[in-house]
Amino acid sequence: MMAYRAGRGGGRGGGCETGPVLEHPDRRDRPERLTYLDHAATTPLRPAARDAMLPWLGERFGNPSGDHRVARAARQAVDEARDVVADAVGCRPGDVVFTSGGTEADNMAVRGVHAARPGPVLCSAIEHDAVRNPVGLVDGKTVAVDTRGVLDLDALDDALTPDVTLLALMAANNEIGVVQPVEEVAELVRRRAPGAVVHTDAVQAASWLDLRATVAGAGLVAVSSHKVGGPQGVGALIARPGTPLRPLLLGGGQERELRSGTHNVAGIVGMAAALQAAAAEREATAARVGGLRDRLAEGLLSAIPGAVRTGGGRGTPRLPGTLHLCIPGIESEALLFLLDEAGVCASAASACASGAHQASHVLAAMGIGPELGAGALRLSLGWTSTDADVDRALRVIPAAVARLHGVHDRRPAPAGRP
Amino acid sequence: MRVLVAMSGGVDSSVAAARLIAAGHEVVGVTMKLWGGESDTGCCSVSDVDDARRVAQQLGIAHHTWTFSGDFDRHVVDPYVDAHRRGVTPNPCIECNRRLKFDRLLRRAEAVGMQAVATGHHARIVTRADGTRRLARGADAAKDQSYVLYVLRQAELSRTLLPVGELTKAEVRAEAEALGLRTAGKPDSQDVCFITSGRGRRGFLGGRIDLSPGRVVDEAGRVVGSVDAVELVTMGQRRGLGLPGGGAPRYVVDVDVPAATVRVGPERDLLCEHLSLERVVWSAGPPAAAPRSTVTAQCSAHGSPRPARIEPVGDDRVLVRFERRERRVARGQSVVLYEGDEVIGGGIAA
């Protein structure tokens, strides 16, 4: 029996001031540091989150629902974390429902509102599958976006009948990073469908935008811990007072009967610490990382013939960390393979459980055809990103694209054609 | 050498990867995501991707999943459905090898700098004195898969490795066992990956084309039975024709889908002396000007080789003359031509 080891990568190196040292996990170990440009998938654990969690992975423990000193101490940790989360999102502590992550929060929002108040449900055409699939399940409809990747307010105006019970619009898109007009839309919904709840998936936005201002009009807000530098497997749904909501999970009645199940104390504590750390450095990090991202964008767009930046434009804000490109004449999977070999971790931004890529509904909704969409590349920077990462990406990515373009031009005749 | 191993999640490709690593190659595993629909355990289900990934982890190599489902639909599934609509019996696994594994995958592997693609097929690649390569039968006669690989030509053979072709299936399993690979005891995959055992061919096709009831006639044109889906009837079939019992066995000898008519006859009507192949692929070009050279022709995945002489007709057709009368081959089936154990080419029964 093989001794259990959690992955292969963590044995050497150790931590450093700015974050974890990342190493190749495969046998083809290479000495250089990795260039991690997939922060939108997950971002490294912040030291503050790790420090907050460590006692709960060691000597401290307890079920917060109990009635003794050990339980009370755990309860206090969860309640203090709740205060921190409420402060970061701009809600009352009692509005925070801890969940297993962003996906659960999104599912709970859509299905929970629909169960409490059945009726027509709408979502933008570029929502994450964690929203889109539950909306599909309750026979909801999608509302178009324009070519920038921004919700089309005219289309929303047409779709918003007074009987609509829920509109889901993400705060910023996970693939292209385009920020959505949540406040404007919330105002429109208040006028046209006063009974409707606005749900916003703020999973990607939480690291970069001040949610207290940007999603104040949303009755429901989903956040995820690991996208802001907390641990994976924990998140929250903010349910403002008066929001009609039923639980997904029934059981012991934790979280004001809205989310049964023993609290993930270590995770909740870590999430709160990460949100607090992210908020404390938000402006500085956004400015710094935005500068890195802009340099990366300019460099790649000038070095890669035909590459186009996806969406945005005409004053549309994007998250500072996200750069999405479509590169004609290549396939994302082949490019990602070459980048991976060179130690550059990136994404095509749409993957399913098996790890296989599927056509992106976001690009399709923006009117980007399958041919250009086939060469999608998402580079997402985060709190640990450095100038050296950008330098390296600017060396590796254009070379990989050039290689793919070159090989494609002299590809061998295919096998045994009729 | 930098080798990309196509890992299906089965024991053969697992051992193929392990052998290449042991031989000192730089190996990367790729699982092709081909079919997005229902599947038994076929080559494309998530659990098979899981198995492939877990074996790659165990071997310490990188593993990627590449999606070719659009190409698979276009080049394998759609033609399969269309062939049935026309009453032709296709071989989708061969088309998958032709269009996906040894075209799409091979090209992408080359594009990303891999020097060869390896699979877990039971077949061998041998090099002749003149430097040309031939596909040869695998060491395990019962598991030989050279038939489904006849579409490989020099360009593909020179960039393909078949590391388990020299082993019997029992030896493959023993190696997997010795290495502690989780796929060591995994059952062999069966049949077509996109046809589930529950719904079968009928269920799959019934959702995609209109199946038409047909009449069954004898050699004199008398109606003797009926079928409820003429598109699903295959040459040589004996059962499911609604024929009265007793008498000499009768076989399907012709299927006419537009006329919704199946003709049956005694076994002698099923026999033929020659057979015309189209879309012929030659492993190393057409045989030199030696008409009527003697070969064996294998007419199904596990059929026995039949002695024959071949006469190429133009570039991509060949006439196969059997040395004795043989059962006819359903239109659409691949026929593979061997010299001894070596494939020289093959084509599709016209």
Interface residues (C-beta under 8 A of the other chain):
Chain A: M2 R8 D26 R27 R28 E331 E333 A334 L336 F337 L338 D340 E341 A353 S354 G355 A356 H357 Q358 R403 L404 V407 H408 R411 P412 A413 P414 A415 G416 P418
Chain B: E26 V28 T31 K33 V46 V49 D50 R53 G60 I61 A62 H64 T65 W66 T67 S69 R98 R99 F102 D103 L106 R107 R108 E110 A111 V112 G113 V151 L152 R153 A155 E156 G180 E278 R279 V281 D316
